[in-house]
């Protein structure tokens, strides 16, 4: 062992300078030691925010372009004179009633998100919830693939308001389950009390239709029992599932069913312009069309509603009712949803830098 030189003392660990700081003007390696308000940190934040803002603009432009294409695709199937005759054939009373029921349906849909956010432990104001819900669903209904299209727009809103990615995913799943519960309850009731459309459209026997109605109605009952008894999270294929409280589950069943009650009522008002038909057969047609749309992911249910109404009203001229229903339930909300998305991207992207500058000045 070499002898230590006399007079040389080992420096204490606390007295050592960090690497890179021994020479004047050399900053430490990395930027983890930089203060939050340092110029490099501010520049990095501005660059990241600029990338997110331009990504949001690109998403908004892509969604608008796709929606415009689907709108053109829907209307290009008809001559202009057919469109005018179909729209003018319906009375103003039926038209405004269909618009009113469509508005009530979208109002009910905002309750899906409101419940889901409380389930995951976030209490946003109703204005924010309604904005995110209406914008995402009015666009998602037309684009199809609702879990992706409306889910991406939901993430765009809720991530700005403090939700993590896993919480947004839980909100989307909660809303999807609410849709399924409403379809099961209203569809089961329609199959039970108005089985003719399923018998004629799908060639099923009445016994099979009754069994299908019983299975559909049992779904919400099983869900409520699970919500009442299962209080701890459980796993399915490695994914943790947390049942909502019973009061939330009851609200899911009620709101999910009410949404389809209003949707079917809007379609019923359109159909009444050409035929005097009861509500339940139209409700069964609406539920069948929505189930087929969810399975096939057809944008806006193009062709699905038409096919079901052909079985419901054979030999009738269905251009008018279908156009009126698409106008009040898809096209009008789509226009408002696109406008809301554009304004939100513009306003929220400007608000974040101002908030960041305020926080740094404190």
WOGINOR-V67196 format. One record per run of one state. SS is the DSSP state (H for helix, E for strand, C for the rest). FROM is the first residue (numbers start at 1). LEN is the number of residues. Records with the same first field share a line. If there is no record, write none. Layout:
# WOGINOR-V67196
SS=FROM-LEN + FROM-LEN
This chain:
# WOGINOR-V67196
C=1-12 + 16-23 + 76-4 + 90-2 + 120-6 + 144-2 + 161-4 + 194-2 + 203-3 + 230-4 + 237-2 + 242-4 + 272-7 + 297-2 + 302-2 + 313-6 + 362-1
H=13-3 + 39-37 + 80-10 + 92-28 + 126-18 + 146-15 + 165-29 + 196-7 + 206-24 + 246-26 + 279-18 + 299-3 + 304-9 + 319-43
E=234-3 + 239-3
